[in-house]
Amino acid sequence: MAKVEAVLFVADSALSTRKIAQLATLANASEARELIDQLNAALEATHSAFHIKRVATGYQMMTQPQFSFWLNKLHQRQAALKLSSPAMETLAIVVYRQPITRADIESIRGVQSAEMLKQLMDRGLVRIGGKDDSLGRPFLYESTRKFLEIFGLKNLDDLPMGETLRIRPEKPGQPVAQTEEETDLESAAEEVSEEHETAEIAEDADDDLSAA
């Protein structure tokens, strides 16, 4: 269990149970999963500042949410993670409507979004996931694994109000009709940010997100 703890503590990103088993010289992924459960129980019993969380396709050691205020002061992580309101709005639309074209994003936002998409792609939060079948074959945008890891999500089903807001256009590439739900997209993304603002302990990405 101590070996698993050490591996997760120094890892740069989320690790699969198979990778954890390999690095900690365990029998298999099942043993790694069992030891992670035991480790989490031990951390909880001792009121540790750390816990192991399932994010994206693996596991990662994180600090408990209640310590984020002090850790943000120490590592300036809040500033590093902070997105402008237009960028957060664009990210929310991509996350809840993916895969989505730029035209559909701009239809919802009502303004040009090329620069916002570029910023999100530069941060590794959004990527091009393919091309739409509509005229001109525009790019389709989707969120990345890094998005899940930074916001502490196992998958998109963990998004706040996901069942209500994750509605895709009936015809990809066609403008999405404006509805009351669109007005909730930015607040939903901000809720994700508030709930999962504690970044990974060993994360050392572009903007110094680590809490070594």
Backbone as CSV, one residue per row, in Angstrom:
resi,resn,N_x,N_y,N_z,CA_x,CA_y,CA_z,C_x,C_y,C_z
1,MET,0.826,-1.200,0.000,0.000,0.000,0.000,0.868,1.260,0.000
2,ALA,1.988,1.217,0.715,2.896,2.352,0.750,3.503,2.608,-0.629
3,LYS,3.786,1.554,-1.363,4.328,1.713,-2.705,3.303,2.383,-3.626
4,VAL,2.060,1.985,-3.497,1.000,2.599,-4.297,0.886,4.078,-3.952
5,GLU,0.950,4.378,-2.677,0.865,5.768,-2.233,2.013,6.589,-2.819
6,ALA,3.223,6.036,-2.786,4.389,6.745,-3.312,4.263,6.980,-4.811
7,VAL,3.793,5.980,-5.534,3.638,6.106,-6.983,2.634,7.204,-7.322
8,LEU,1.510,7.215,-6.634,0.481,8.206,-6.916,0.919,9.605,-6.500
9,PHE,1.716,9.691,-5.452,2.148,10.992,-4.941,3.059,11.717,-5.939
10,VAL,3.916,10.978,-6.614,4.881,11.615,-7.517,4.428,11.593,-8.978
11,ALA,3.311,10.957,-9.271,2.848,10.850,-10.660,2.506,12.225,-11.232
12,ASP,2.806,12.424,-12.509,2.521,13.685,-13.180,1.072,13.801,-13.631
13,SER,0.389,12.678,-13.714,-0.994,12.679,-14.178,-1.689,11.423,-13.658
14,ALA,-2.959,11.279,-13.998,-3.706,10.106,-13.560,-3.091,8.833,-14.139
15,LEU,-3.076,7.768,-13.335,-2.503,6.490,-13.756,-3.569,5.399,-13.753
16,SER,-3.516,4.539,-14.742,-4.422,3.392,-14.768,-3.974,2.384,-13.721
17,THR,-4.867,1.483,-13.330,-4.505,0.465,-12.340,-3.419,-0.460,-12.880
18,ARG,-3.434,-0.682,-14.183,-2.385,-1.517,-14.780,-1.021,-0.842,-14.647
19,LYS,-0.973,0.470,-14.896,0.277,1.201,-14.780,0.736,1.260,-13.326
20,ILE,-0.200,1.440,-12.412,0.141,1.464,-10.989,0.725,0.123,-10.558
21,ALA,0.097,-0.954,-11.026,0.595,-2.289,-10.694,2.011,-2.483,-11.224
22,GLN,2.255,-1.975,-12.418,3.585,-2.099,-13.015,4.625,-1.315,-12.227
23,LEU,4.309,-0.083,-11.885,5.267,0.777,-11.194,5.489,0.349,-9.750
24,ALA,4.455,-0.171,-9.114,4.563,-0.580,-7.708,4.887,-2.066,-7.575
25,THR,5.185,-2.714,-8.698,5.503,-4.150,-8.745,4.462,-4.999,-8.021
26,LEU,3.214,-4.827,-8.428,2.116,-5.602,-7.863,1.766,-6.755,-8.800
27,ALA,0.910,-7.635,-8.333,0.553,-8.821,-9.123,-0.233,-8.448,-10.372
28,ASN,-1.229,-7.577,-10.212,-2.083,-7.214,-11.335,-2.885,-5.957,-11.009
29,ALA,-3.730,-5.551,-11.953,-4.539,-4.350,-11.776,-5.549,-4.502,-10.651
30,SER,-6.053,-5.716,-10.459,-7.029,-5.939,-9.385,-6.422,-5.670,-8.024
31,GLU,-5.174,-6.104,-7.829,-4.499,-5.840,-6.560,-4.301,-4.337,-6.366
32,ALA,-3.956,-3.657,-7.445,-3.776,-2.208,-7.361,-5.072,-1.532,-6.938
33,ARG,-6.183,-1.971,-7.518,-7.483,-1.385,-7.183,-7.838,-1.641,-5.716
34,GLU,-7.571,-2.837,-5.236,-7.848,-3.162,-3.834,-7.005,-2.310,-2.897
35,LEU,-5.728,-2.134,-3.241,-4.840,-1.347,-2.395,-5.219,0.133,-2.400
36,ILE,-5.723,0.615,-3.530,-6.190,2.002,-3.590,-7.368,2.196,-2.646
37,ASP,-8.289,1.241,-2.615,-9.432,1.316,-1.701,-8.959,1.296,-0.251
38,GLN,-8.001,0.443,0.049,-7.463,0.375,1.407,-6.746,1.666,1.780
39,LEU,-5.994,2.194,0.830,-5.266,3.436,1.067,-6.226,4.589,1.321
40,ASN,-7.283,4.664,0.549,-8.277,5.718,0.764,-8.926,5.603,2.135
41,ALA,-9.204,4.369,2.547,-9.790,4.154,3.869,-8.822,4.594,4.962
42,ALA,-7.542,4.289,4.778,-6.532,4.674,5.763,-6.378,6.196,5.831
43,LEU,-6.388,6.835,4.679,-6.274,8.295,4.639,-7.472,8.959,5.307
44,GLU,-8.640,8.407,5.063,-9.851,8.962,5.675,-9.840,8.758,7.182
45,ALA,-9.371,7.599,7.635,-9.343,7.298,9.070,-8.409,8.229,9.833
46,THR,-7.352,8.674,9.172,-6.379,9.561,9.829,-6.634,11.033,9.527
47,HIS,-7.763,11.323,8.892,-8.128,12.702,8.540,-7.021,13.370,7.732
48,SER,-6.474,12.635,6.790,-5.385,13.137,5.960,-5.875,14.252,5.033
49,ALA,-4.943,15.094,4.626,-5.261,16.141,3.660,-5.372,15.579,2.244
50,PHE,-5.013,14.308,2.064,-4.993,13.704,0.739,-6.068,12.627,0.582
51,HIS,-6.430,12.386,-0.655,-7.296,11.261,-0.994,-7.013,10.868,-2.434
52,ILE,-7.366,9.620,-2.791,-7.169,9.116,-4.142,-8.507,9.191,-4.863
53,LYS,-8.494,9.806,-6.023,-9.752,9.985,-6.752,-9.643,9.421,-8.156
54,ARG,-10.729,8.833,-8.624,-10.808,8.334,-9.994,-11.102,9.507,-10.920
55,VAL,-10.186,9.797,-11.824,-10.384,10.868,-12.796,-10.013,10.349,-14.178
56,ALA,-10.758,10.810,-15.180,-10.509,10.379,-16.557,-10.447,8.856,-16.597
57,THR,-9.325,8.280,-17.037,-9.209,6.826,-17.149,-8.268,6.245,-16.104
58,GLY,-8.019,6.970,-15.041,-7.095,6.470,-14.031,-7.372,7.022,-12.655
59,TYR,-6.355,6.912,-11.789,-6.450,7.381,-10.409,-5.389,8.436,-10.158
60,GLN,-5.705,9.374,-9.263,-4.772,10.445,-8.970,-4.901,10.868,-7.506
61,MET,-3.756,11.201,-6.906,-3.767,11.694,-5.535,-4.055,13.186,-5.554
62,MET,-5.003,13.608,-4.726,-5.401,15.016,-4.658,-5.513,15.451,-3.210
63,THR,-5.503,16.769,-3.026,-5.775,17.300,-1.700,-7.278,17.406,-1.511
64,GLN,-7.708,17.381,-0.264,-9.120,17.545,0.034,-9.564,18.960,-0.328
65,PRO,-10.795,19.129,-0.806,-11.275,20.445,-1.258,-11.143,21.550,-0.216
66,GLN,-11.277,21.207,1.070,-11.253,22.255,2.086,-9.892,22.926,2.246
67,PHE,-8.857,22.338,1.643,-7.526,22.932,1.760,-7.159,23.785,0.545
68,SER,-8.067,23.907,-0.406,-7.737,24.616,-1.645,-7.400,26.077,-1.408
69,PHE,-8.049,26.717,-0.429,-7.812,28.140,-0.177,-6.348,28.404,0.155
70,TRP,-5.779,27.583,1.042,-4.389,27.781,1.454,-3.420,27.340,0.349
71,LEU,-3.748,26.271,-0.333,-2.867,25.804,-1.396,-2.833,26.773,-2.573
72,ASN,-3.947,27.422,-2.842,-3.964,28.416,-3.908,-3.038,29.579,-3.582
73,LYS,-2.967,29.954,-2.317,-2.059,31.019,-1.895,-0.611,30.607,-2.098
74,LEU,-0.325,29.360,-1.786,1.051,28.878,-1.857,1.521,28.712,-3.287
75,HIS,0.670,28.203,-4.160,1.098,27.858,-5.512,0.463,28.703,-6.606
76,GLN,-0.356,29.709,-6.215,-1.003,30.558,-7.209,-1.766,29.740,-8.249
77,ARG,-2.302,28.599,-7.830,-2.986,27.731,-8.786,-4.286,28.327,-9.279
78,GLN,-4.947,29.114,-8.413,-6.221,29.680,-8.828,-6.033,30.605,-10.026
79,ALA,-4.963,31.414,-9.997,-4.685,32.303,-11.116,-4.333,31.511,-12.361
80,ALA,-3.589,30.409,-12.165,-3.175,29.593,-13.307,-4.367,28.915,-13.972
81,LEU,-5.361,28.537,-13.154,-6.526,27.844,-13.690,-7.621,28.787,-14.170
82,LYS,-7.524,30.057,-13.759,-8.614,30.982,-14.021,-8.789,31.219,-15.511
83,LEU,-10.029,31.155,-15.951,-10.380,31.451,-17.332,-11.259,32.689,-17.346
84,SER,-11.156,33.472,-18.393,-12.023,34.628,-18.535,-13.465,34.152,-18.714
85,SER,-14.397,35.056,-18.494,-15.812,34.687,-18.648,-16.129,34.180,-20.051
86,PRO,-15.626,34.834,-21.118,-15.887,34.304,-22.471,-15.276,32.921,-22.683
87,ALA,-14.067,32.708,-22.134,-13.423,31.405,-22.298,-14.190,30.328,-21.532
88,MET,-14.643,30.651,-20.313,-15.404,29.693,-19.524,-16.732,29.368,-20.198
89,GLU,-17.362,30.385,-20.772,-18.625,30.167,-21.476,-18.413,29.247,-22.675
90,THR,-17.334,29.500,-23.428,-17.032,28.666,-24.585,-16.717,27.241,-24.170
91,LEU,-15.929,27.099,-23.102,-15.592,25.767,-22.595,-16.846,25.019,-22.181
92,ALA,-17.754,25.700,-21.497,-18.989,25.058,-21.052,-19.807,24.556,-22.231
93,ILE,-19.890,25.362,-23.286,-20.660,24.961,-24.466,-20.035,23.732,-25.115
94,VAL,-18.709,23.738,-25.243,-18.032,22.585,-25.838,-18.262,21.338,-24.991
95,VAL,-18.083,21.476,-23.678,-18.191,20.329,-22.778,-19.590,19.719,-22.802
96,TYR,-20.605,20.556,-22.769,-21.975,20.051,-22.689,-22.595,19.716,-24.039
97,ARG,-22.018,20.221,-25.126,-22.620,19.996,-26.442,-21.722,19.193,-27.385
98,GLN,-20.601,18.725,-26.922,-19.635,18.047,-27.797,-20.172,16.741,-28.379
99,PRO,-19.707,16.406,-29.606,-18.838,17.206,-30.475,-19.631,18.321,-31.139
100,ILE,-19.014,19.487,-31.289,-19.746,20.651,-31.757,-18.860,21.479,-32.684
101,THR,-19.462,22.078,-33.700,-18.717,22.911,-34.633,-18.595,24.329,-34.087
102,ARG,-17.655,25.085,-34.651,-17.493,26.475,-34.228,-18.745,27.281,-34.552
103,ALA,-19.379,26.970,-35.677,-20.598,27.693,-36.056,-21.689,27.509,-35.014
104,ASP,-21.824,26.292,-34.486,-22.831,26.035,-33.456,-22.482,26.756,-32.160
105,ILE,-21.196,26.786,-31.818,-20.756,27.510,-30.615,-21.102,28.987,-30.757
106,GLU,-20.797,29.554,-31.917,-21.055,30.969,-32.143,-22.546,31.259,-32.218
107,SER,-23.338,30.272,-32.662,-24.788,30.433,-32.690,-25.339,30.564,-31.280
108,ILE,-24.767,29.810,-30.346,-25.212,29.864,-28.954,-24.711,31.129,-28.274
109,ARG,-23.424,31.448,-28.492,-22.825,32.605,-27.822,-23.244,33.925,-28.464
110,GLY,-23.476,33.913,-29.772,-23.845,35.138,-30.464,-22.659,35.999,-30.866
111,VAL,-21.439,35.491,-30.677,-20.224,36.239,-31.032,-19.192,35.275,-31.621
112,GLN,-18.183,35.835,-32.266,-17.096,35.037,-32.796,-16.373,34.304,-31.659
113,SER,-15.972,33.065,-31.891,-15.373,32.255,-30.826,-14.041,31.629,-31.207
114,ALA,-13.483,32.031,-32.342,-12.230,31.424,-32.796,-11.107,31.634,-31.787
115,GLU,-10.990,32.857,-31.255,-9.910,33.149,-30.311,-10.096,32.389,-29.004
116,MET,-11.337,32.272,-28.541,-11.593,31.533,-27.305,-11.244,30.057,-27.482
117,LEU,-11.595,29.495,-28.625,-11.268,28.096,-28.888,-9.761,27.895,-28.953
118,LYS,-9.051,28.850,-29.535,-7.594,28.752,-29.606,-6.989,28.765,-28.204
119,GLN,-7.487,29.642,-27.335,-6.982,29.701,-25.963,-7.218,28.381,-25.233
120,LEU,-8.403,27.820,-25.401,-8.737,26.566,-24.734,-7.898,25.413,-25.271
121,MET,-7.621,25.433,-26.563,-6.780,24.395,-27.150,-5.325,24.553,-26.700
122,ASP,-4.861,25.797,-26.575,-3.504,26.042,-26.087,-3.327,25.537,-24.660
123,ARG,-4.384,25.592,-23.868,-4.341,25.106,-22.487,-4.576,23.610,-22.388
124,GLY,-4.889,22.978,-23.515,-5.096,21.538,-23.517,-6.448,21.103,-22.999
125,LEU,-7.400,22.032,-22.932,-8.735,21.708,-22.418,-9.691,21.276,-23.523
126,VAL,-9.432,21.715,-24.739,-10.287,21.413,-25.895,-9.399,20.946,-27.039
127,ARG,-9.924,20.058,-27.861,-9.185,19.561,-29.017,-10.132,19.391,-30.195
128,ILE,-9.551,19.216,-31.377,-10.341,18.895,-32.560,-10.557,17.382,-32.584
129,GLY,-11.810,16.977,-32.597,-12.120,15.556,-32.518,-12.509,14.919,-33.836
130,GLY,-12.532,15.712,-34.910,-12.913,15.172,-36.202,-13.530,16.254,-37.060
131,LYS,-14.225,15.850,-38.112,-14.886,16.793,-39.007,-16.352,16.422,-39.155
132,ASP,-17.175,17.453,-39.269,-18.606,17.245,-39.440,-18.901,16.865,-40.890
133,ASP,-20.035,16.236,-41.122,-20.412,15.811,-42.470,-21.133,16.895,-43.249
134,SER,-21.357,18.048,-42.621,-22.087,19.118,-43.300,-21.208,19.812,-44.334
135,LEU,-21.784,20.768,-45.071,-21.089,21.470,-46.146,-19.813,22.134,-45.635
136,GLY,-18.715,21.873,-46.327,-17.447,22.448,-45.922,-16.687,21.602,-44.919
137,ARG,-17.344,20.590,-44.365,-16.730,19.687,-43.390,-15.967,20.439,-42.290
138,PRO,-16.685,21.253,-41.496,-16.029,22.011,-40.431,-15.523,21.094,-39.324
139,PHE,-14.544,21.593,-38.568,-13.997,20.829,-37.459,-15.030,20.662,-36.348
140,LEU,-14.938,19.525,-35.664,-15.741,19.271,-34.469,-14.837,19.393,-33.253
141,TYR,-15.299,20.127,-32.238,-14.505,20.352,-31.037,-15.056,19.528,-29.879
142,GLU,-14.138,19.047,-29.035,-14.522,18.255,-27.870,-13.537,18.503,-26.745
143,SER,-13.930,18.129,-25.517,-13.049,18.311,-24.364,-11.990,17.212,-24.347
144,THR,-10.941,17.425,-23.578,-9.818,16.504,-23.524,-9.787,15.734,-22.207
145,ARG,-8.908,14.759,-22.161,-8.676,14.038,-20.912,-8.112,14.975,-19.849
146,LYS,-7.293,15.935,-20.291,-6.718,16.891,-19.343,-7.812,17.700,-18.660
147,PHE,-8.881,18.020,-19.400,-10.011,18.727,-18.801,-10.584,17.929,-17.636
148,LEU,-10.793,16.623,-17.863,-11.332,15.773,-16.804,-10.392,15.737,-15.606
149,GLU,-9.091,15.616,-15.859,-8.123,15.517,-14.773,-8.067,16.807,-13.961
150,ILE,-8.018,17.946,-14.641,-7.911,19.228,-13.941,-9.151,19.519,-13.116
151,PHE,-10.310,19.177,-13.656,-11.547,19.454,-12.933,-11.988,18.287,-12.053
152,GLY,-11.162,17.256,-11.966,-11.433,16.155,-11.051,-12.658,15.334,-11.389
153,LEU,-12.880,15.087,-12.678,-14.055,14.346,-13.112,-13.656,12.973,-13.631
154,LYS,-14.455,11.974,-13.293,-14.223,10.626,-13.813,-14.584,10.564,-15.287
155,ASN,-15.704,11.156,-15.636,-16.154,11.236,-17.022,-17.184,12.350,-17.116
156,LEU,-17.742,12.553,-18.299,-18.670,13.662,-18.503,-19.987,13.478,-17.765
157,ASP,-20.275,12.267,-17.331,-21.497,12.031,-16.560,-21.430,12.697,-15.189
158,ASP,-20.212,13.056,-14.738,-20.050,13.718,-13.444,-20.274,15.220,-13.517
159,LEU,-20.523,15.759,-14.700,-20.750,17.193,-14.842,-22.020,17.627,-14.104
160,PRO,-21.993,18.779,-13.458,-23.220,19.292,-12.821,-24.319,19.487,-13.848
161,MET,-25.513,19.058,-13.521,-26.682,19.188,-14.404,-26.447,18.539,-15.760
162,GLY,-25.604,17.506,-15.769,-25.249,16.851,-17.025,-26.441,16.273,-17.759
163,GLU,-27.376,15.664,-17.031,-28.531,15.042,-17.676,-29.394,16.074,-18.393
164,THR,-29.421,17.292,-17.848,-30.254,18.340,-18.441,-29.559,19.060,-19.579
165,LEU,-28.271,19.350,-19.395,-27.567,20.219,-20.324,-26.822,19.498,-21.433
166,ARG,-26.503,18.210,-21.254,-25.756,17.502,-22.295,-26.712,17.033,-23.392
167,ILE,-27.216,17.984,-24.146,-28.121,17.692,-25.261,-27.428,18.107,-26.540
168,ARG,-27.252,17.165,-27.455,-26.568,17.460,-28.709,-27.563,17.867,-29.788
169,PRO,-27.115,18.661,-30.761,-28.017,19.040,-31.871,-28.481,17.799,-32.624
170,GLU,-29.729,17.842,-33.099,-30.258,16.704,-33.852,-29.478,16.495,-35.147
171,LYS,-29.057,17.589,-35.779,-28.284,17.509,-37.009,-26.966,18.224,-36.796
172,PRO,-25.870,17.476,-36.592,-24.572,18.104,-36.379,-24.246,19.081,-37.500
173,GLY,-23.724,20.241,-37.085,-23.349,21.241,-38.072,-24.428,22.275,-38.301
174,GLN,-25.686,21.997,-37.872,-26.758,22.966,-38.016,-26.790,23.861,-36.793
175,PRO,-27.146,25.143,-36.919,-27.205,26.043,-35.771,-28.130,25.499,-34.697
176,VAL,-27.706,25.650,-33.466,-28.494,25.161,-32.346,-29.447,26.251,-31.899
177,ALA,-30.713,25.924,-31.760,-31.693,26.899,-31.329,-31.393,27.362,-29.913
178,GLN,-31.537,28.658,-29.669,-31.278,29.197,-28.340,-32.411,28.793,-27.403
179,THR,-32.075,28.218,-26.274,-33.069,27.825,-25.292,-32.653,28.342,-23.932
180,GLU,-33.529,28.204,-22.955,-33.205,28.636,-21.615,-32.033,27.856,-21.048
181,GLU,-31.855,26.616,-21.527,-30.768,25.788,-21.004,-29.408,26.406,-21.284
182,GLU,-29.259,27.099,-22.457,-27.970,27.681,-22.801,-27.526,28.687,-21.753
183,THR,-28.493,29.385,-21.133,-28.123,30.394,-20.147,-27.521,29.779,-18.901
184,ASP,-27.701,28.471,-18.705,-27.157,27.798,-17.529,-25.788,27.199,-17.782
185,LEU,-25.286,27.218,-19.008,-24.040,26.527,-19.331,-22.854,27.107,-18.588
186,GLU,-22.737,28.431,-18.568,-21.575,29.040,-17.911,-21.607,28.781,-16.413
187,SER,-22.801,28.910,-15.793,-22.889,28.675,-14.356,-22.587,27.224,-14.027
188,ALA,-22.954,26.306,-14.914,-22.653,24.898,-14.684,-21.154,24.657,-14.711
189,ALA,-20.469,25.256,-15.683,-19.021,25.091,-15.762,-18.337,25.717,-14.558
190,GLU,-18.842,26.866,-14.081,-18.268,27.500,-12.899,-18.472,26.618,-11.675
191,GLU,-19.600,25.905,-11.635,-19.844,24.988,-10.528,-18.830,23.861,-10.527
192,VAL,-18.506,23.354,-11.727,-17.466,22.334,-11.834,-16.165,22.875,-11.289
193,SER,-15.840,24.115,-11.691,-14.575,24.724,-11.274,-14.515,24.876,-9.767
194,GLU,-15.612,25.297,-9.133,-15.635,25.490,-7.693,-15.538,24.171,-6.946
195,GLU,-16.228,23.149,-7.450,-16.245,21.866,-6.765,-14.918,21.131,-6.878
196,HIS,-14.220,21.356,-7.994,-13.014,20.582,-8.263,-11.789,21.456,-8.439
197,GLU,-11.730,22.609,-7.729,-10.652,23.561,-7.958,-9.316,23.079,-7.391
198,THR,-9.321,22.033,-6.540,-8.056,21.491,-6.076,-7.395,20.714,-7.190
199,ALA,-6.267,21.162,-7.671,-5.557,20.520,-8.778,-4.766,19.339,-8.277
200,GLU,-4.208,18.562,-9.214,-3.484,17.361,-8.869,-2.217,17.707,-8.101
201,ILE,-1.862,16.829,-7.133,-0.706,17.069,-6.297,0.570,17.133,-7.122
202,ALA,0.742,16.218,-8.049,1.990,16.191,-8.800,1.871,16.825,-10.176
203,GLU,0.741,17.464,-10.490,0.532,18.048,-11.822,1.505,19.184,-12.038
204,ASP,2.260,19.156,-13.114,3.221,20.201,-13.433,3.033,20.595,-14.878
205,ALA,1.823,21.083,-15.185,1.490,21.400,-16.562,1.960,22.807,-16.901
206,ASP,1.428,23.333,-18.007,1.926,24.584,-18.554,1.902,25.723,-17.536
207,ASP,0.876,25.774,-16.695,0.716,26.918,-15.800,1.032,26.598,-14.356
208,ASP,1.911,25.649,-14.085,2.315,25.300,-12.715,1.122,24.938,-11.859
209,LEU,0.409,23.891,-12.201,-0.759,23.490,-11.426,-0.411,22.599,-10.254
210,SER,0.853,22.266,-10.031,1.207,21.245,-9.057,1.034,21.715,-7.638
211,ALA,0.799,20.734,-6.737,0.820,20.960,-5.294,1.749,19.925,-4.728
212,ALA,3.047,20.073,-4.961,4.027,19.033,-4.716,3.986,18.560,-3.292
